[in-house]
Amino acid sequence: MDPYSAEGELINIHNHFHQGQYQEVIDFDTSALSPDNALPARVLALRARIALGQAEDVIADVQGESEPELVAVGALAEFSLGKTDAAVKTIEELASSASDNQTVQVIGGTVLQAAGKSEEAVALLSQHTNSLDAVALITQIHLQQNRTDLALKEVSAARRWAQDSLLVNLAESWVGLRLGGDKYQQAFYVFEELAQAPSTSSIVSLVSQAVCELHLGRVEEAQSALEQAVQKQPGYAEAIANLLVLTVVTGKDAAEITSTLKKAAPKHPFLVDLEEKSELFDKAAAKYSAKVSA
């Protein structure tokens, strides 16, 4: 039986993780789990700790471990601390020796994609066998590549065998936000349900709800959801980045919120992209600089 299925032992801790409820993952009681599921549960807890900024503690926790799953977690922790080359080297070694390991596929794909190695990431992830984690990550990669067609194809194929699982619903919603139209409202229903129910709410689902609200033109509702997320975790970069977008969209001065994002996450993708486009604009503008004639 798939431990992440509706009847599996890990369904709740797995859902907590993908709902962004990282503390609930860490606090999850694993004492009654079968021996086969102890390691997958530990991996989820370690990944949750990395997401909460405890990467150094995770590295210490897995030091000396030989299981591919824990070696992969160590690489993910290193990557989060900026040790990109070491992390990628470890993952590439694991991809050669344990490419059939689901955890290696998912964590390895995460690290490789974040390091800009999209083709390697997809190649590793594509070796999965009915892994919704892999499907979700492949979908995200295709969306980052602006290949909505491939993302839609990935989700549609998974829907046939995964039915109404949380990850399929989430992946379908991510794609829906790219397709637009009535898909915005469908995605909103998914994220609102997660964000507003006490048992599933998290800052991640709040930000997702806010993004949907913004697409639907509901600016005040989007701002309210984002402010709730920032109130819960003041330094949460994704909430701040989307508040920055909302500020620009509404025509307000974005200097203060931009400064806040730079302090929270100096290398946030939004800031990196903004800097690159600013440089391109300056280069283009220089070609058309005004010339003063005598």
C-alpha positions as CSV (number, residue, x, y, z in Angstrom):
1,M,0.0,0.0,0.0
2,D,1.1,3.5,-0.8
3,P,1.9,5.1,2.7
4,Y,0.8,8.5,1.3
5,S,-2.6,7.2,0.0
6,A,-5.9,7.9,1.8
7,E,-5.6,4.6,3.6
8,G,-1.8,4.9,4.3
9,E,-0.1,5.7,7.6
10,L,1.6,8.8,6.4
11,I,-1.3,10.6,4.7
12,N,-1.7,13.1,7.6
13,I,1.9,14.0,8.1
14,H,2.4,14.1,4.3
15,N,-0.6,16.5,3.9
16,H,0.7,18.7,6.7
17,F,4.0,19.1,4.8
18,H,2.4,20.0,1.5
19,Q,-0.1,22.4,3.2
20,G,2.9,24.3,4.6
21,Q,2.2,23.2,8.2
22,Y,5.8,22.5,9.0
23,Q,5.5,22.7,12.8
24,E,2.7,20.1,12.7
25,V,5.0,17.8,10.7
26,I,7.7,18.1,13.3
27,D,5.3,17.6,16.2
28,F,3.6,14.6,14.5
29,D,3.4,11.5,16.7
30,T,5.3,8.8,14.8
31,S,5.4,6.2,17.7
32,A,2.7,4.1,16.2
33,L,4.1,3.9,12.7
34,S,5.2,0.7,11.2
35,P,9.0,0.2,10.8
36,D,8.8,0.7,7.1
37,N,7.3,4.1,7.4
38,A,9.6,5.4,10.2
39,L,12.3,6.7,7.7
40,P,9.8,8.4,5.3
41,A,8.3,10.2,8.3
42,R,11.7,11.2,9.6
43,V,12.6,12.6,6.1
44,L,9.4,14.7,6.1
45,A,10.2,16.0,9.6
46,L,13.8,16.9,8.6
47,R,12.5,18.7,5.4
48,A,10.1,20.6,7.6
49,R,12.9,21.7,9.9
50,I,14.8,23.0,6.9
51,A,11.8,24.9,5.7
52,L,11.7,26.6,9.2
53,G,15.3,27.6,8.9
54,Q,16.9,24.9,11.0
55,A,19.2,23.6,8.3
56,E,22.3,23.6,10.4
57,D,20.6,21.4,13.0
58,V,19.4,19.0,10.3
59,I,23.0,18.6,9.0
60,A,24.2,17.7,12.4
61,D,21.3,15.3,12.8
62,V,22.1,13.4,9.6
63,Q,25.9,13.5,9.8
64,G,27.3,10.0,9.4
65,E,24.1,8.5,8.1
66,S,24.4,6.3,5.1
67,E,20.8,5.9,3.9
68,P,20.4,7.6,0.5
69,E,17.3,9.4,1.8
70,L,19.2,11.0,4.7
71,V,22.2,11.9,2.5
72,A,19.8,13.6,0.2
73,V,18.3,15.6,3.1
74,G,21.7,16.6,4.1
75,A,22.4,18.0,0.6
76,L,19.1,19.9,0.7
77,A,20.1,21.4,4.0
78,E,23.5,22.4,2.6
79,F,21.9,24.0,-0.4
80,S,19.6,26.1,1.8
81,L,22.7,27.4,3.6
82,G,24.2,28.5,0.3
83,K,26.6,25.6,-0.2
84,T,25.4,25.0,-3.7
85,D,28.3,23.2,-5.3
86,A,28.6,20.7,-2.4
87,A,24.9,20.0,-2.5
88,V,24.7,19.5,-6.2
89,K,27.7,17.2,-6.2
90,T,26.1,15.0,-3.5
91,I,22.8,14.9,-5.4
92,E,24.5,14.0,-8.7
93,E,26.3,11.2,-7.0
94,L,23.1,9.9,-5.5
95,A,21.4,10.2,-8.9
96,S,24.0,7.8,-10.3
97,S,23.8,5.3,-7.5
98,A,20.2,5.5,-6.2
99,S,18.1,7.0,-9.0
100,D,15.2,4.6,-8.3
101,N,14.9,6.0,-4.7
102,Q,11.8,8.1,-4.5
103,T,13.2,10.5,-1.9
104,V,16.4,10.9,-3.9
105,Q,14.3,11.7,-6.9
106,V,12.2,14.3,-5.1
107,I,14.9,16.0,-3.0
108,G,17.4,15.6,-5.8
109,G,15.0,17.2,-8.3
110,T,14.4,20.1,-5.8
111,V,18.1,20.8,-5.5
112,L,18.9,20.5,-9.1
113,Q,16.1,22.7,-10.2
114,A,17.0,25.4,-7.6
115,A,20.6,25.2,-8.9
116,G,19.4,25.9,-12.5
117,K,19.8,22.4,-13.7
118,S,16.2,21.9,-15.0
119,E,17.0,19.2,-17.5
120,E,18.8,17.1,-14.9
121,A,16.0,17.6,-12.4
122,V,13.3,16.5,-14.8
123,A,15.4,13.5,-16.0
124,L,15.8,12.3,-12.4
125,L,12.1,13.0,-11.4
126,S,10.8,11.3,-14.6
127,Q,12.1,7.9,-13.2
128,H,9.4,7.9,-10.6
129,T,6.7,5.3,-10.3
130,N,3.3,6.9,-9.3
131,S,4.9,9.5,-7.0
132,L,2.7,12.5,-6.6
133,D,5.6,14.4,-5.0
134,A,7.5,13.9,-8.2
135,V,4.5,14.9,-10.3
136,A,4.0,18.1,-8.3
137,L,7.7,19.0,-8.7
138,I,7.7,18.3,-12.4
139,T,4.6,20.5,-12.8
140,Q,6.3,23.3,-10.9
141,I,9.4,23.0,-13.1
142,H,7.4,23.1,-16.3
143,L,5.5,26.2,-15.0
144,Q,8.8,27.9,-14.3
145,Q,9.9,27.1,-17.9
146,N,6.6,28.7,-19.1
147,R,5.6,25.3,-20.5
148,T,2.0,25.3,-19.3
149,D,1.1,22.7,-21.9
150,L,3.6,20.2,-20.4
151,A,2.5,21.1,-16.8
152,L,-1.2,20.5,-17.8
153,K,-0.3,17.2,-19.4
154,E,1.6,16.1,-16.3
155,V,-1.3,16.9,-14.0
156,S,-4.0,15.4,-16.3
157,A,-2.1,12.1,-16.4
158,A,-1.7,12.0,-12.6
159,R,-5.4,12.8,-12.1
160,R,-6.3,9.5,-13.8
161,W,-4.6,7.4,-11.2
162,A,-4.4,9.7,-8.1
163,Q,-8.0,10.8,-8.2
164,D,-8.8,13.4,-5.5
165,S,-5.5,13.6,-3.6
166,L,-4.3,16.9,-2.1
167,L,-1.2,17.1,-4.2
168,V,-3.1,16.6,-7.5
169,N,-5.6,19.3,-6.4
170,L,-2.7,21.7,-5.6
171,A,-0.9,21.0,-8.8
172,E,-4.1,21.5,-10.8
173,S,-4.6,24.8,-9.1
174,W,-1.0,26.0,-9.9
175,V,-1.7,25.2,-13.6
176,G,-5.1,26.9,-13.4
177,L,-3.5,30.1,-12.2
178,R,-1.5,30.1,-15.5
179,L,-4.5,29.2,-17.7
180,G,-6.6,31.9,-16.2
181,G,-10.3,32.5,-16.9
182,D,-12.7,30.4,-14.8
183,K,-9.6,28.5,-13.6
184,Y,-8.8,31.4,-11.3
185,Q,-12.0,30.8,-9.3
186,Q,-11.4,27.0,-9.2
187,A,-7.9,27.5,-7.8
188,F,-9.3,30.0,-5.3
189,Y,-11.8,27.5,-3.9
190,V,-8.9,25.0,-3.3
191,F,-6.6,27.5,-1.5
192,E,-9.4,29.2,0.4
193,E,-10.6,25.9,1.8
194,L,-7.1,25.1,3.0
195,A,-6.4,28.7,4.3
196,Q,-9.6,29.2,6.3
197,A,-10.0,25.8,7.9
198,P,-8.1,25.7,11.3
199,S,-6.9,22.2,10.7
200,T,-5.2,23.0,7.4
201,S,-4.4,26.7,7.5
202,S,-0.9,27.9,7.1
203,I,1.0,31.0,5.8
204,V,1.6,29.1,2.6
205,S,-2.1,28.6,1.9
206,L,-2.9,32.2,2.9
207,V,-0.4,33.5,0.3
208,S,-1.9,31.1,-2.3
209,Q,-5.4,32.3,-1.5
210,A,-4.1,35.9,-1.9
211,V,-2.6,35.3,-5.3
212,C,-5.9,33.9,-6.5
213,E,-7.7,36.9,-5.1
214,L,-5.3,39.2,-6.9
215,H,-5.9,37.5,-10.2
216,L,-9.6,37.8,-9.6
217,G,-9.3,41.6,-9.1
218,R,-10.2,41.4,-5.4
219,V,-7.4,43.6,-4.2
220,E,-8.6,44.3,-0.6
221,E,-9.2,40.6,0.0
222,A,-5.7,39.8,-1.3
223,Q,-4.1,42.4,0.9
224,S,-6.0,41.1,4.0
225,A,-4.8,37.5,3.4
226,L,-1.2,38.6,2.8
227,E,-1.2,40.8,6.0
228,Q,-2.5,37.8,7.9
229,A,0.4,35.8,6.6
230,V,3.0,38.5,7.5
231,Q,1.4,38.8,10.9
232,K,1.9,35.1,11.6
233,Q,5.5,35.2,10.3
234,P,6.9,38.7,9.7
235,G,9.9,37.6,7.7
236,Y,8.0,35.3,5.3
237,A,9.5,36.3,2.0
238,E,6.7,35.0,-0.2
239,A,4.1,37.0,1.6
240,I,6.3,40.1,1.4
241,A,7.0,39.6,-2.3
242,N,3.3,39.3,-3.1
243,L,2.6,42.4,-1.0
244,L,5.2,44.2,-3.2
245,V,3.4,43.1,-6.3
246,L,0.0,44.2,-4.9
247,T,1.6,47.6,-3.9
248,V,2.8,48.1,-7.5
249,V,-0.5,47.0,-9.0
250,T,-2.4,49.4,-6.9
251,G,-0.1,52.3,-7.9
252,K,1.4,52.9,-4.5
253,D,5.0,53.6,-3.6
254,A,6.8,50.3,-3.3
255,A,10.1,51.6,-1.8
256,E,9.4,50.5,1.8
257,I,8.1,47.0,1.0
258,T,11.0,46.5,-1.5
259,S,13.4,47.3,1.3
260,T,11.6,44.9,3.6
261,L,11.9,42.1,1.0
262,K,15.6,42.8,0.6
263,K,16.2,42.5,4.3
264,A,14.1,39.3,4.5
265,A,15.5,37.6,1.4
266,P,18.2,39.5,-0.5
267,K,18.4,36.9,-3.2
268,H,14.6,36.3,-3.6
269,P,13.8,35.4,-7.3
270,F,11.6,38.4,-7.6
271,L,14.4,40.8,-6.6
272,V,16.9,39.0,-8.9
273,D,14.6,39.2,-11.8
274,L,13.8,42.8,-11.1
275,E,17.5,43.7,-11.0
276,E,18.2,41.8,-14.3
277,K,15.3,43.6,-16.0
278,S,16.5,47.0,-14.6
279,E,19.9,46.4,-16.1
280,L,18.5,45.4,-19.5
281,F,16.3,48.5,-19.5
282,D,19.3,50.8,-18.7
283,K,21.3,49.2,-21.5
284,A,18.4,49.7,-23.9
285,A,17.8,53.3,-22.8
286,A,21.5,54.1,-23.2
287,K,21.2,53.4,-26.9
288,Y,18.6,56.1,-27.2
289,S,20.1,58.8,-25.0
290,A,19.4,62.3,-26.0
291,K,22.1,64.0,-28.0
292,V,22.5,67.8,-27.6
293,S,23.5,69.5,-30.8
294,A,25.5,72.7,-30.9
